[in-house]
């Protein structure tokens, strides 16, 4: 049987010490792991597409477009 815990109680158990102060994330920064390359490259490609669309819009606005 699974015991349900409220989100407030889970926060209190994980991030608040005995004095009532917030301890923040208990994991060190070195513990974040390696980047997920498929997601990273997809994000890079999407920003490249956005940049090129904005650049093309600037050329059309200035009348530089050849097409």
Secondary structure as GFF3:
##gff-version 3
##sequence-region A 1 67
A	DSSP	alpha_helix	7	15	.	.	.	ID=ss1
A	DSSP	three_ten_helix	29	32	.	.	.	ID=ss2
A	DSSP	alpha_helix	37	62	.	.	.	ID=ss3
###
